Amino acid sequence: MKIKEAKFLKSSANYEKCPPANLPEVAFIGRSNVGKSSLINMLTGIKNMAKTSSTPGKTQLINHFIVDDKWYLVDLPGYGFAKVPLSEKAKWEKMTWDYLLNRVNLMYVFVLIDMRIPPQKIDLDFVKKLGQSDIPIKIIFTKADKVKTLEGQKNINAFREALTADWAIIPEYFITSAERRTGKVELLGLLGEIFEA
Ligand code: GDP
């Protein structure tokens, strides 16, 4: 599919304040700095649509964008900032899981994983919880340009291996680089399957 137009619609402090669930949507999430904003900008072709490198500790909101008047792209706040106080973490936890568990028009959650590093507990725990909650996901490995092919593949294999304990079928995954536009065609193809079927 091609994205012709993507517009920012609304930032919401909680799931109840999100736009009406009258269109299908997919949500993007990952550890802070994983490259989520860069990936969203690559997919939509709009520079700075999602703000890159948001400051740790600043208000965390659920951001809805409307794409071609047909579906919502949702940018969820990242997790895993080292210096965030416990109260902020609890707020993130509640806001995110309320959204993930209750949003009826949510078709898939795209979980972004940095492929430069071996599997991280925080990512595995998050993905496991999605699996246990029966939430459909796709995995997007990021920053492919910044790691040697073999090492990146080793990290991906280790991540997939770690998921076998919880997932009967390992979720489909994509290898991407916002820097080199790797994976753009494949991801747009997937979005086409989801929203044009
Ligand atoms: P977010 O916090 O998950 O939204 O991450 P950002 O998109 O702000 O990216 C965090 C940092 O990683 C920025 O300095 C980006 O320029 C960089 N970055 C993001 N994607 C890529 C990529 O595919 N390749 C490289 N080399 N750097 C990237």
Residues whose N, C-alpha, C, O or C-beta is under 5 A from the ligand:
A	BS01	GDP	R31 S32 N33 V34 G35 K36 S37 S38 K51 T52 S53 S54 K143 A144 D145 K146 T176 S177 A178 E179
